[in-house]
């Protein structure tokens, strides 16, 4: 499957945004104190994952000409 350079940069930036958010998530002491998985705000975490991916992908798509 061939993709344009602009699309490739958008996907890579989206993944990079997810990695950054995941790093912040792992270093959140208040969230890590919730021992039970049922206490974790999963819907909020999934919405942040989607927002980080989409925001970074859009930024990568718009700024791909600069790379």
C-alpha positions in Angstrom: 0.0 0.0 0.0 1.5 3.3 -1.1 0.8 6.5 0.8 1.8 10.0 0.2 4.5 11.6 2.2 2.0 14.0 3.8 -0.1 11.0 4.9 2.9 9.2 6.3 3.9 12.2 8.3 0.4 12.6 9.6 0.3 8.9 10.8 3.7 9.2 12.4 2.8 12.4 14.2 -0.4 10.8 15.4 1.5 7.8 16.8 4.0 10.2 18.4 1.2 12.0 20.0 -0.1 8.7 21.5 3.3 7.8 22.8 3.7 11.2 24.5 0.2 10.9 26.1 1.0 7.3 27.2 4.2 8.6 28.8 2.3 11.2 30.7 -0.3 8.6 31.7 2.3 6.3 33.1 3.9 9.1 35.2 0.6 10.2 36.8 0.9 9.2 40.4 -2.8 9.9 41.2 -3.9 7.5 38.4 -1.3 4.9 39.4 -2.7 4.9 43.0 -6.0 3.6 41.7 -5.3 -0.1 42.3 -8.6 -1.4 40.9 -9.0 -1.3 37.2 -12.6 -0.4 37.8 -11.6 2.9 39.3 -9.7 4.0 36.3 -11.6 6.6 34.1 -11.3 4.5 30.9 -13.8 6.5 28.9 -11.9 9.7 29.6 -8.5 8.0 28.8 -9.8 6.7 25.5 -11.2 10.1 24.5 -7.8 11.7 25.3 -6.1 9.0 23.2 -8.4 9.8 20.2 -7.9 13.6 20.7 -4.1 13.2 20.9 -4.0 11.1 17.8 -6.3 13.3 15.8 -4.7 16.5 16.9 -1.1 15.3 16.2 -2.2 13.8 12.8 -3.9 17.0 11.7 -0.8 19.0 12.8 1.5 16.6 10.9 -0.7 16.8 7.8 -0.7 20.6 7.8 3.0 20.9 8.6 4.3 18.1 6.4 5.5 20.6 3.8 8.0 22.0 6.3 9.9 18.7 6.7 
